[in-house]
């Protein structure tokens, strides 16, 4: 099969990309609105892109009607966001927080998701998350430049909360204890409960 992406609709392109580039880690992003409402939403177009400075990238697409999502508006306004990784035990809560809600309704409250304060941000973080990164907005870039349909948030990591329960005897993260979920195509997800090792040449 040969796919000519110039001939595909945006939805068809998304389906092919999302079902082939897998598994994708999930950024469970918490922000706070100028009115003080705590927002929480998952994004699977997400990755670490730099270690110096330590920087994560979250792609926040626009809604179908072209309006901006709460996560983007809040991050742009405050310059702050917390990025949680999602464990298998939190999968249902993460999925519930993907519901489209009015800006004045908090996903933490609506979905009964417990939270804790951040250390350096005026943003709540998800209690029980295996890893949370407290970040400042380094840059927000609309993409593509002509008629953007998403915004790339470059988030510089200031601080990380790592649950002691996911550490091995050497004090490093054990991927099996981390037990993260990843996004596949459609409604499918994967789980980091199997691994193998290879030494680099």
N, C-alpha and C positions, 0 to 999 in steps of 0.2 A: 504494500500500500504506500502511496505517495500522497502527502498532504500539502496542498498549496495554500498557505495561510492567507494569501492575498484574496483567495476566493471564499474564505470561511467567514461566517458572521462572528460577531464578538462572542456570542454565546457558544457557538461551535468551537471556537478557538479556546475558550475557557475550559470547556469539557475535555478537549484533547490534552491540554496542558495539565489540568488538575488531576486527570486520571493517569498520566504517565510520569510526571515528576512527583514521585512519592517515595517514602512517606515525608510529609512536610510537618515540621514542628509547629506547634500552636502557641502564639503569643496571646495570653489572656490579659488584656490591657485594662488597667484601672486609671481613671482620671477624675478630676473634679471640675464641675462647671463654675462659672463666675458667680452663680447663685448658691453655690455650696452643695449641689447635688452630686453624689458619688456615682460614677458611671463604670460599667464593666462590660467588655465585649471581647470575643475571640476573633483572631485573624490567623489564617494559615499561610498567607504570603508573607513569610517572616524568616529572618536569618541573622546570624552574626556576620558582620562584614569587615570588622577591623579589631585588632587587639591593642593598637596604639594610635589614637586613644581607643579604649574598649567601646565599641559601638555596635548597636543592633539596628536592624532595618525592618520597619513594619509598613506594609503597603495597605493603605486604607482606601478602598474604592468608594466612589460616589454612589449614592442611591440611584435607583432606576430613573427617578425623576430629576436627577442632577443635583439634588441637595446634598450637603455635607453631613457626614455622620457625627454623632456627639463626640466620639473619641478624638476626631481630628479637630473639631472646634474647641474642645476643652484643652487639648495639648497645645494648640496654637495660642490660646489665651493665657494659660498658666505657665507654659514652658516646662511642664512636668508630666511624667507618666511612670507608672509601675508596670513592669512586664513579668507576669507569672508564667511558669511552665506548668502544664496540666498533667497530673497523674491519672492513672486509670481510675482510682477511687473518686476522682473529681469529675469524671467524664459527663455524668448526667447534669451536674450543676453548670458545667461549662456550656453544654448544649442548651440548657434553659436560658442562660444569659444571652444567647444569640437572638432572642425574640426582639422584634422591633418595638421599642417603647417610646413614649413621648420624653422629651429632654428632662421634664420635671419628675420623672419616675426613676428611682434608682434600682438597678438590677440586683444590687446587694439585698435591698429590702424586698423587692418583688419575688426574688427566687430563694430567699432565706439563706443567702451565702454569708457565712461568718467572716468578719474582717478584723484587721488589726491596723494600728497607725503605722505609717512609714517613719523612718528615723530622720530623713532629710527632706521629705516632701510633704506637702499638705494634701496628700492623696492616701486613701485607704489601700491596704493590700489584702489579698485573700489569705485568710487563716488556714494553715494546713498545707499550703502550696509547698512542694519540695524545694523549689528555687524561685525567688523573687528578685528581680533587678530593679533598683530604684534608679531612674534615669532623668536626665534633663534633655530637652529638645535641642539638638545641635543644629538641625536644619530641617525644613519642610520643603519638599520639591514637588510641584505639580508635574504630572506626567500623563501623556506626552506633552511637549511644550505647546503644541497647537491643539486646542480643544482637549484639555486634560480630563481624564475620566477617573483618575485616582491621585492620591498624594503619598509620597514616600516620606516617612518620618525617620530621620536619622536620630537615634536615641543614644546619647553617651551614658554609659553605665557609671554611676557614682558609688553604688553600694549594692551588695548582694546578701540576701538572707538565704542560707542553705540549711535545710532541716538536718540536724545531726543524725536522724534515723536513716538517711540515705548515704552516709559515709561508711567507708570500709575501715579496716584496722589501721591503715596508714593515714587516715583523715582525708581521703580523696573520695570523690563521688563514685559510688558503685552503680553502674547503669541498670543492673537488675533491681536494686533497691529503689532506684529513681522511678522505674515503672511508668514512663511517660506514654502518652498516646500521640499518634501522628495522624494527619489527615491524608486520606486516599481520595479516590474519585467518588462522586455522588455522596451517598450517606455512609460510606465505609471508612473505618479507622483501623489503625494498627496499634500494636502495643510493644514496648521494648522489653519483652520478657525472654527473648532468645538472643544470643550473641556468639560470635566467633572471633578469633584473633589472627592477625597476620602481621609479621614483622616487615617493616619497610626495607627494601634493598639498599 
